[in-house]
Amino acid sequence: MSTLERKLTDSATADAVDAARSALLDEVDAADIGEHLGHQVEGLRVVTHLFACTRKGYVGWQWAVTLTRASRQRKVTVVEVVLLPGPDAIVAPAWVPYRERLQPGDMSPGDLLPVADDDPRLVPTYSFGDDPLDTDEKAQIRQVAKDLGLGRVRVLSPEGRDSAAERWYDGEAGPDAPIAKSAPHQCYSCGFLVRLSGPLSQLFGVCANGDANDDGRVVAFQHGCGGHSEVRLSKRQQPQPPAPPVIDTISLDDLETF
């Protein structure tokens, strides 16, 4: 207990364990209440008593009964009775916004995933730096670009490009994928590799092997699989030729002599 807590501790509220348990019994069944776990000083003449929760499904949770008393009064008053998670309680994971929980492959036909105007992964086509325009001006730029047929309104920013490259390189199409580590050759020397254009062409291409797992997907040059265009089987790996046929020369007459 800290020095401040010792100064704020009120003996009347701290010793009122029976009053706290009685208040708790008014709210929940006795079977759900375990032993007294101690108290916490909340402020001047305000103390919270903690009781173990024995209700099924609430392992590690605690009943918290907060008591207080008026100045120069010995009778305590119940402030609130709540159920709180203890240090060993099983609680729900921290909330993650829906946009951040989406993973590749989660979208279904008809789903829409709008991109914010200030998304750092994109920059206006006419500019390759910071965008000083406000929301209204951005809307005007989009409309003018659409009317003039200028093509895409926004393109990848350096940050967006680097983020994509890092994601691809560290993913299942990168050099650390299990299939790549066991591959005999890497994608950069494969005849099925279709090279990209622009800055990403220095590290990535698209697989065009219809028999490979990565067909139609972006792969790193250092990726690889068993479908490489130059893969050849060793003599030990090649199918063994069938045994020569055996011609049966025994006739029916030969069988009758046995």
C-alpha positions in Angstrom: 0.0 0.0 0.0 1.4 3.4 -1.0 1.8 6.3 1.4 -1.2 8.1 -0.3 -3.4 5.0 0.2 -2.5 4.8 3.8 -3.4 8.4 4.3 -6.8 7.9 2.5 -7.7 4.6 4.1 -10.8 4.9 6.2 -11.0 2.1 8.9 -14.8 2.1 8.9 -15.2 1.4 5.2 -12.1 -0.8 5.0 -13.4 -3.1 7.9 -17.0 -3.2 6.5 -16.4 -6.6 4.8 -19.7 -8.0 6.1 -21.6 -5.0 4.9 -20.0 -5.4 1.4 -20.9 -9.1 1.3 -24.5 -8.3 2.4 -24.8 -5.8 -0.4 -23.5 -8.3 -2.9 -25.9 -11.0 -1.7 -28.8 -8.6 -2.5 -27.6 -8.6 -6.2 -26.3 -12.2 -6.9 -26.7 -15.7 -5.6 -24.6 -16.8 -2.7 -23.2 -19.7 -4.8 -21.6 -17.1 -7.1 -19.6 -15.4 -4.3 -16.2 -16.7 -3.1 -13.8 -15.5 -0.6 -12.9 -11.9 0.2 -9.8 -10.9 -1.8 -9.1 -7.6 -0.1 -9.9 -4.0 -0.7 -8.8 -1.0 -2.8 -8.8 2.6 -1.6 -10.5 4.8 -4.2 -10.5 8.1 -2.4 -11.3 9.8 0.8 -13.6 7.4 2.7 -14.2 5.4 -0.4 -13.2 1.8 -0.5 -13.9 -1.1 -2.9 -14.1 -4.6 -1.5 -13.2 -7.5 -3.9 -14.7 -11.0 -3.7 -13.9 -14.0 -5.9 -16.5 -14.8 -8.5 -17.4 -18.6 -8.6 -20.0 -18.3 -11.3 -19.4 -20.7 -14.2 -17.7 -19.1 -17.2 -16.1 -16.3 -15.1 -12.9 -17.8 -13.9 -10.6 -15.1 -12.6 -13.3 -12.4 -12.3 -14.1 -10.5 -9.2 -17.1 -8.9 -7.6 -16.4 -5.3 -6.7 -18.5 -3.6 -4.0 -17.7 0.1 -3.5 -18.5 1.6 -0.1 -18.3 5.1 1.3 -19.5 7.0 4.4 -20.3 10.6 5.2 -18.0 12.7 7.4 -18.5 11.9 11.1 -20.8 9.0 10.3 -19.9 5.4 11.1 -22.6 3.8 8.8 -21.3 2.9 5.3 -23.3 3.4 2.1 -23.1 1.2 -0.9 -22.0 3.1 -4.0 -22.1 0.3 -6.7 -21.8 -3.5 -7.2 -20.1 -4.6 -10.4 -18.3 -7.6 -11.8 -14.8 -6.9 -13.0 -12.1 -9.0 -14.7 -9.2 -9.9 -12.4 -5.5 -10.3 -13.4 -6.2 -13.9 -14.4 -9.5 -13.4 -16.1 -10.3 -14.4 -19.6 -11.5 -11.3 -21.4 -12.3 -10.4 -25.0 -9.4 -9.2 -27.1 -8.9 -5.5 -27.7 -11.4 -4.1 -30.3 -9.9 -3.8 -33.8 -11.8 -1.7 -36.3 -13.5 -3.6 -39.1 -11.3 -1.9 -41.7 -8.2 -3.2 -40.0 -9.6 -6.7 -39.5 -10.1 -7.3 -43.3 -7.8 -9.8 -44.8 -7.2 -10.6 -48.5 -9.9 -13.0 -49.6 -12.6 -11.6 -47.1 -14.5 -9.6 -49.7 -17.5 -11.1 -51.3 -19.3 -10.2 -54.5 -21.1 -6.8 -54.0 -18.9 -5.7 -51.1 -17.5 -2.2 -51.2 -14.3 -1.1 -49.6 -13.9 2.7 -50.1 -10.4 4.2 -49.9 -10.1 7.4 -47.9 -9.0 10.6 -49.7 -6.0 10.9 -47.3 -4.9 7.3 -47.7 -1.0 7.5 -47.6 -0.7 4.7 -50.1 -2.1 6.9 -52.9 -1.3 10.3 -54.4 -2.9 12.3 -57.2 -1.8 11.4 -60.7 -0.6 14.9 -61.4 1.6 14.9 -58.3 4.1 12.6 -56.7 4.3 14.2 -53.3 2.2 15.6 -50.5 -1.3 16.6 -51.4 -2.2 20.1 -50.0 -5.8 20.1 -51.3 -8.8 20.0 -48.9 -11.7 17.6 -49.3 -13.7 19.8 -51.6 -10.8 20.5 -53.9 -10.1 16.8 -54.1 -13.6 16.1 -55.2 -13.3 18.8 -57.9 -10.0 17.2 -59.1 -11.7 13.8 -59.4 -14.6 15.2 -61.4 -12.4 17.2 -63.8 -10.2 14.1 -64.4 -13.3 12.0 -65.1 -14.7 14.6 -67.5 -11.4 15.0 -69.4 -10.8 11.3 -69.6 -7.4 11.6 -68.0 -7.5 8.0 -66.7 -6.7 7.2 -63.1 -7.3 10.0 -60.6 -4.7 8.5 -58.1 -1.7 6.3 -58.3 0.5 4.5 -55.8 2.6 6.7 -53.6 6.2 5.7 -52.7 4.8 4.6 -49.3 2.1 2.5 -50.9 4.5 0.9 -53.3 7.0 0.1 -50.5 4.2 -1.3 -48.4 3.0 -3.6 -51.2 6.6 -4.8 -51.9 7.2 -5.6 -48.3 3.9 -7.5 -48.0 4.6 -9.5 -51.1 8.2 -10.3 -50.3 7.4 -11.4 -46.7 4.3 -13.4 -47.8 3.7 -16.8 -49.4 5.2 -15.6 -52.7 8.5 -14.5 -51.2 11.8 -16.3 -50.7 11.0 -17.5 -47.2 7.9 -19.5 -48.1 8.3 -23.3 -47.4 7.8 -24.2 -51.1 10.5 -21.7 -52.2 13.1 -23.1 -49.7 12.7 -26.6 -51.2 12.6 -25.5 -54.8 15.4 -26.4 -57.1 15.5 -23.0 -58.9 14.2 -19.5 -58.3 11.6 -17.6 -60.3 14.0 -15.0 -61.9 15.3 -17.8 -64.2 11.9 -19.3 -65.0 10.5 -19.1 -68.5 7.0 -18.7 -67.1 7.8 -15.4 -65.3 6.1 -12.4 -66.8 8.0 -9.3 -65.7 6.3 -6.2 -64.3 7.0 -2.6 -65.4 8.0 0.3 -63.2 10.0 0.3 -60.0 8.5 -3.0 -58.8 9.9 -4.8 -61.8 13.3 -5.0 -60.1 12.0 -7.5 -57.5 8.7 -9.0 -58.8 7.0 -10.7 -61.7 3.8 -12.6 -62.4 3.7 -16.4 -62.6 2.1 -17.7 -65.9 2.5 -21.4 -65.2 -0.9 -22.9 -65.2 0.3 -26.0 -63.3 1.9 -23.9 -60.5 0.3 -22.8 -57.2 1.2 -19.2 -57.9 -0.4 -19.0 -61.4 -1.6 -15.5 -62.1 0.0 -14.1 -58.9 2.8 -11.7 -58.1 6.0 -13.6 -57.1 9.4 -12.4 -55.9 12.4 -13.2 -58.1 13.8 -15.2 -55.2 10.6 -17.2 -54.9 10.5 -20.7 -56.4 8.6 -23.9 -56.8 8.8 -27.3 -58.4 7.1 -26.0 -61.6 10.2 -24.1 -62.8 10.6 -24.3 -66.5 14.0 -25.8 -66.3 13.3 -28.5 -63.8 14.6 -31.9 -64.9 14.2 -35.2 -63.1 17.3 -37.2 -62.2 17.5 -40.8 -63.3 16.6 -41.8 -59.8 13.5 -39.6 -59.8 12.3 -40.7 -63.3 9.5 -43.3 -63.5 10.8 -46.8 -63.7 10.0 -48.6 -67.0 7.6 -51.6 -66.7 9.0 -55.1 -66.6 9.1 -56.9 -69.9 6.0 -58.9 -70.7 5.9 -62.6 -69.9 4.4 -64.8 -72.7 2.4 -67.7 -71.4 3.2 -70.7 -73.6 1.4 -73.3 -71.5 -1.5 -74.9 -73.5 -4.5 -76.8 -72.3 -2.8 -80.1 -73.3 0.1 -79.2 -71.1 -2.2 -78.6 -68.1 -3.8 -82.0 -68.5 -0.4 -83.8 -68.2 0.1 -82.4 -64.7 
